[in-house]
Amino acid sequence: MINTIIFDLDGTLLYTLQDLCDSTNYTLREFNMPERTIDEVKSFVGNGVKNLIRRAAARETSEETIEEMFSCFKAYYDIHCMDKTKEYDGITDVLKTLHERGYKLAIVSNKVDSAVKELNKEFFSKYITTAIGEKKGVRRKPAPDTVNEAMKELGVTPEEVIYVGDSDVDIATAGNAGVPVISVLWGFRERDFLEKCGATTFVEKPLELLDLFQPLNS
């Protein structure tokens, strides 16, 4: 029986794209590289910040420089991660209702762990206590490691969990963790693309999630 919902963060619970774009372009300017459009950055996100930097950087940028750019991005984003970030309409009401209905809630993201925890603290800490991001020594999504870590923290098994996200990475992550997935259509990827990646269950608006998760004590 499903009693736990694990959410992706960027493009699922929070609109973070403008702050990600601003931080990316700040980093590119610092390294004298051409800036990227918001649509380009949108296409780069999903596989962690370091891969975002690799995709945004000029061709043939060395890994040593990528590491320096990653540090630059992280330092800037840690300060500016909430400048323009906002929850999607209705998300807090949905989380509040799911919490009241008895569901355990968590966030698992490829965003840097410190930013994930800070954003959760700012927006969702009343309802979500487990929030896990990218950190050294732990494989990022689509590896199941961070989902497994969340399940361990919450004391649940895959049979009790469903995953909610907006990207192909989330679909693969759920599959690797052995849990079903719901794909949301207000995020960073289009329905046709998600279908090609194996998505079968979709929601178009946050409030639709409440139709899928009835009270556990009913």
C-alpha positions in Angstrom: 0.0 0.0 0.0 1.3 3.4 -1.0 1.9 5.6 2.1 4.9 7.7 1.0 5.4 10.2 -1.9 8.9 11.2 -2.9 9.0 14.4 -5.0 11.6 15.9 -7.4 12.2 19.6 -6.6 13.1 21.6 -9.7 10.2 21.7 -12.1 8.0 19.7 -9.8 7.5 21.6 -6.5 9.4 24.8 -7.3 9.9 26.9 -10.4 13.7 27.4 -10.1 14.6 28.0 -13.7 15.3 31.8 -13.5 17.7 31.5 -10.6 19.4 28.5 -12.3 19.8 30.6 -15.4 21.1 33.6 -13.6 23.6 31.5 -11.7 24.7 29.8 -14.8 25.3 33.0 -16.7 27.1 34.6 -13.7 29.5 31.6 -13.8 29.9 31.9 -17.6 30.7 35.6 -17.3 33.3 34.9 -14.6 35.0 32.5 -17.0 34.6 34.8 -20.1 32.2 32.4 -21.9 29.1 33.3 -23.8 25.9 33.4 -21.8 23.0 31.0 -22.4 19.3 31.6 -22.9 16.7 30.5 -20.4 15.5 27.8 -22.9 19.0 26.5 -23.3 19.4 26.3 -19.5 16.0 24.6 -19.2 17.2 21.9 -21.6 20.5 21.4 -19.6 18.9 20.8 -16.2 18.1 17.4 -14.6 21.4 15.6 -14.3 23.0 17.6 -11.6 24.7 21.0 -11.4 28.0 19.7 -12.8 26.4 18.4 -15.9 24.5 21.7 -16.2 27.9 23.5 -16.2 29.4 21.0 -18.7 26.5 21.6 -21.1 26.5 25.4 -20.7 30.3 25.8 -20.9 32.2 26.5 -24.1 33.2 23.4 -26.1 36.3 21.6 -25.1 36.4 23.2 -21.7 38.7 21.1 -19.5 37.4 19.1 -16.5 39.7 21.2 -14.3 37.9 24.3 -15.4 34.5 22.6 -15.1 35.4 21.9 -11.4 36.3 25.6 -10.9 33.1 26.7 -12.6 31.1 24.3 -10.4 32.6 25.8 -7.3 31.8 29.3 -8.6 28.2 28.4 -9.5 27.6 26.7 -6.1 28.9 29.7 -4.1 26.7 32.1 -6.1 23.6 29.9 -6.1 23.8 29.2 -2.4 23.3 33.0 -1.9 20.8 33.5 -4.8 18.8 30.3 -4.9 15.7 32.1 -3.6 15.9 35.4 -5.5 13.2 34.4 -8.1 12.3 30.9 -7.2 8.7 30.2 -6.3 6.4 27.3 -5.7 4.1 26.2 -8.4 0.5 27.4 -7.9 -1.3 25.1 -5.3 1.8 23.1 -4.3 1.8 24.0 -0.7 -2.0 23.3 -0.4 -1.4 19.9 -2.0 1.5 19.1 0.4 -0.6 20.2 3.4 -3.5 18.1 2.4 -1.3 15.0 1.6 0.3 15.4 5.0 -3.1 15.7 6.7 -4.2 12.5 4.9 -1.3 10.6 6.5 1.3 10.4 3.7 5.0 10.6 4.4 6.6 13.2 2.1 10.2 13.6 0.9 12.2 15.5 -1.7 15.0 13.9 -3.7 16.9 16.1 -6.1 20.0 16.4 -8.2 20.4 19.9 -7.0 23.3 20.5 -4.5 22.3 19.1 -1.1 22.8 22.4 0.8 20.4 24.2 -1.6 17.8 21.4 -1.4 17.7 21.6 2.3 17.6 25.4 2.3 14.8 25.6 -0.2 12.8 22.9 1.7 13.3 24.8 4.9 12.0 28.0 3.3 9.0 26.6 1.5 7.9 23.1 2.7 9.4 22.2 6.1 6.0 22.0 7.8 5.2 19.0 5.7 8.5 17.6 4.5 11.3 16.6 6.9 13.4 14.5 4.5 15.1 16.5 1.7 18.1 15.0 -0.1 20.3 16.5 -2.8 23.5 15.8 -4.6 26.6 15.3 -2.5 30.0 13.6 -2.6 30.1 9.9 -2.4 26.5 9.3 -3.4 25.5 8.7 -7.0 23.0 11.2 -8.4 19.7 10.3 -10.1 18.9 8.3 -12.1 20.9 6.0 -9.8 18.5 5.0 -6.9 20.9 5.9 -4.1 19.2 9.1 -2.9 15.7 7.5 -3.2 17.0 4.6 -1.2 18.4 7.0 1.4 15.1 8.8 1.7 13.2 5.5 2.1 15.7 4.5 4.8 15.1 7.8 6.6 11.4 7.4 6.4 11.4 3.7 7.3 9.6 2.5 4.3 10.0 -0.1 1.5 9.6 0.4 -2.3 6.2 -1.2 -2.1 5.0 1.8 0.0 6.5 4.5 -2.2 5.6 6.4 -5.4 7.8 9.0 -7.1 6.6 12.3 -8.6 8.8 14.2 -11.1 8.9 16.2 -14.3 11.7 14.7 -16.3 13.2 11.7 -18.0 15.7 11.5 -15.2 12.8 11.0 -12.7 11.3 8.3 -14.8 14.6 6.4 -14.9 15.2 7.0 -11.2 11.8 5.5 -10.2 12.5 2.5 -12.4 15.9 2.0 -10.9 14.5 2.3 -7.4 11.7 -0.2 -8.1 8.8 2.3 -7.5 6.0 3.7 -9.7 6.2 7.2 -11.1 3.8 10.0 -11.8 5.0 12.6 -14.4 3.9 16.2 -14.0 3.3 18.4 -17.0 4.0 21.9 -15.5 7.8 21.3 -15.3 10.8 21.4 -17.7 9.8 18.6 -20.1 7.0 18.1 -22.6 4.5 15.3 -22.6 5.6 13.8 -25.9 9.2 13.6 -24.7 8.1 12.0 -21.4 6.0 9.4 -23.2 9.0 8.4 -25.3 10.9 8.0 -22.1 8.3 5.6 -20.7 5.9 7.8 -18.7 2.3 6.4 -18.5 0.7 8.4 -15.7 0.4 12.2 -15.9 -1.0 15.1 -14.0 -1.5 18.5 -15.6 -2.1 20.5 -12.4 -0.8 20.1 -8.9 -4.3 19.7 -7.4 -4.9 16.7 -9.6 -2.5 14.8 -7.3 -5.2 14.9 -4.6 -7.4 12.8 -6.8 -4.8 10.1 -6.8 -4.0 9.9 -3.1 -7.0 9.4 -0.9 -6.8 9.6 3.0 -4.9 6.6 4.4 -7.3 6.2 7.3 -10.5 6.2 5.2 
